[in-house]
Amino acid sequence: MISVDEATRQVLATARALPPETVPLPLAVGRVLLEPLYADRDFPPFHRVAMDGIALAFKAVAAGQTAFPIAATQLAGMPPQPLLDEHAAVEIMTGAALPPGTDTVVRYEDLEFQEVNGRRVAALLVPPPAAGHNIHHQAADRQQGDLLLPAGTRLSPAEIAVAATIGAATLRVARPLRVAVVSTGDELVELEQIPLAHQIRRSNAYMVQAALQQAGAESDAFHFNDDQQALRQGLPPLLAAYDALVLSGGVSKGQADFLPAMLQELGVTQLFHEVHQRPGKPFWFGEKADGAVVFALPGNPVSTFVNFYQYVLPWLRRCQQPHGQPQKLTALLATDFSFAPRIAYFLPVRLETAPYGHLLAHPQAIGGSGDLASLLHCDGFLRLPPEPTEFKAGDAFPLVRFR
Amino acid sequence: MISVDEATRQVLATARALPPETVPLPLAVGRVLLEPLYADRDFPPFHRVAMDGIALAFKAVAAGQTAFPIAATQLAGMPPQPLLDEHAAVEIMTGAALPPGTDTVVRYEDLEFQEVNGRRVAALLVPPPAAGHNIHHQAADRQQGDLLLPAGTRLSPAEIAVAATIGAATLRVARPLRVAVVSTGDELVELEQIPLAHQIRRSNAYMVQAALQQAGAESDAFHFNDDQQALRQGLPPLLAAYDALVLSGGVSKGQADFLPAMLQELGVTQLFHEVHQRPGKPFWFGEKADGAVVFALPGNPVSTFVNFYQYVLPWLRRCQQPHGQPQKLTALLATDFSFAPRIAYFLPVRLETAPYGHLLAHPQAIGGSGDLASLLHCDGFLRLPPEPTEFKAGDAFPLVRFR
């Protein structure tokens, strides 16, 4: 039986890069860019006035001049109004292009305006200390042709704004992963049905689809009873059409747990079966050549949950960003905790943000891996190693966060 | 001029609860529930077998019996197969309902099967320690009628799974916020246009719309030149139709900055103008009776960004969850940092997750509030108070995170 680390390594090794698709800019948020974006102009593209006030020639200030008649007014968006008289000034607004003949901006807060012989005159209350004051100079941030965003960048609102600035109305991004979510089990009935006394409703598939949606993947749900014939016919089209299958149930030691054998019969190579962890030990993982990666998760809801967040989600992220660094979260155990079995344990925890910026993990009681409702009060799992068996408050462990 | 804390308090005080709408369960992830959900049955609804193995009557074990002939086999989803002979056992699978006449499950790992006189017999390798072993008892987690999810709960995949379990095919959730994103400024041209030398493309509106989309709000974008007549006609329908307007530009001291006066003329009550912060000081905030809340943000892109994440996003979250606790993030300054002006400073930072679960904030150089491209290398802003002016590595400050 392999360790959690080894299982994670083998899962991530099967990640495949996604092909590109072209989407309008507003729909690209959260997606991963598959083309580099370069600056089409300098950033800023002109000497940009950074404060409302007046633009003047500094040499007049250096020569002792303290009052400047206003020769013109220039709002943002107006073509620059050249200053022909170096002893005058252009009244000017933030965002405007610096007028030729000027090199310095004095903000309104440092000016007093007077009317002199019917002419508007600005008197300096605080003279500018040097030429270039209050100007955001052309190319100060980026030069035309500079790489702004390399391929592989995940697009947050900041990247969307930069792409808009260079006029990228559409972007080439990784297409969404397509996942088939397959539930098995004769005890499961549809949401709309009233279950018989010994039946329950399907819930894992809804959980997995919701989590996939949050991660930016597309999914379709399929249900099979524990019927080998139906699975033998139903699975091959899914293996061919989807990037991944996420199954829940049918991978343990029971008589209806024929999925591992059947998947191999259908050409899915087993990479491992069973991980040295609790809950979620019976996890089966395989890959079909030229077909889907198959996550066959145990069907107890907490087991499905742990394995989805420990294995499936990092795999999705790796497919989306093959060169991205997986996020490594850590939290501190808030209270002492004992766990006698020498097996990696995913401890359900409620998280608290402590005053110095770290996360405290409070262990939550749980009625076994079937206790779905206990997850309502949890935010994640603290991954405790097989050894030791006594864990101390304040010790740090990897965190698998789902909320 | 008011402080960041006071401005935040006044902004949050204008949050309004959102009316309900009914959506299919799979579309409800990320939304906020507006009805309480109760357990329709016990959790689990029956004594649920928790391991594959055999079900037997413990009193036979207590009497010294160590081998049990298999009287029946029961898979999950099959009606319970009563055990009539207390010296026999039912071979049984995880998820099945415990058969009448049995009270204990022994897992396969603790059994050895033999063929005796043509009958399948399970010999106990490890006798069960007590009655009730390996059974997830009916109502152990929740009882029928228990409140599972109160109104006001944000629906993560765990809540979606619980709602599926009780057959909630549709849910009443808060309808999305509707926001009009309004850009102003004669210097701005559309994405598809080639700007003239003194023009730039619209980018703030794309940033704001992307961030709104991530937060689950709907938005439409509108652009007005610095044309008072167009704004006087164009804004009233937006004030009537949307929950909020987010404007950028036109609120500073310049000659084209007539928005504050015009908004009041259009019936929007000013709650404050200017916050003691950098960047983003000229922020104007108001509310129209029976109409929209108006966030008029300064137009420099970094100022827009800071104010969106400090004010607009927490307001959205408060509207979605009026009784939710705002998330308080904190990070530690990674290096000493000086900032002489005695004004709250939103310091752009790159975040690093440190080994003990806390966030380290590395200050990033930025070319003023117009330097949009600098945000590509930042994950958020550390909010430094007006005093002192020297900040030490290791000190903790509130974090405004945008990535």
Interface residues (C-beta under 8 A of the other chain):
Chain A: L25 P26 V29 G30 R41 F43 P44 P45 F46 R48 A50 D52 T73 L75 A76 G77 M78 P79 P80 E91 M93 T94 G95 A96 A97 Y108 E109 H136 A140 D141 R142 L148 L149 L155 S156 P157 A158 E159 I160 A161 V162 A163 A164 T165 I166 G167 A168 A169 G185 D186 E187 L188 L191 E192 Q193 I194 P195 L196 A197 H198 Q199 I200 R201 R202 S203 N204 Y206 M207 V208 Q209 A210 A211 Q213 Q214 N225 D226 G249 S252 K253 G254 Q255 A256 D257 G299 N300 P301 F305 Q327 K328 L329 T330 A331 L332 T353 P355 Y356 G357 H358 L359 G367 G368 S369 G370 D371 L372 A373 S374 L375 L376 C378 A396 L399 F402 R403
Chain B: L25 P26 V29 G30 R41 F43 P44 P45 F46 R48 A50 D52 T73 L75 A76 G77 M78 P79 P80 E91 M93 T94 G95 A96 A97 Y108 E109 H136 A140 D141 R142 L148 L149 L155 S156 P157 A158 E159 I160 A161 V162 A163 A164 T165 I166 G167 A168 A169 G185 D186 E187 L188 L191 E192 Q193 I194 P195 L196 A197 H198 Q199 I200 R201 R202 S203 N204 Y206 M207 V208 Q209 A210 A211 Q213 Q214 N225 D226 G249 S252 K253 G254 Q255 A256 D257 G299 N300 P301 F305 Q327 K328 L329 T330 A331 L332 T353 P355 Y356 G357 H358 L359 G367 G368 S369 G370 D371 L372 A373 S374 L375 L376 C378 A396 L399 F402 R403
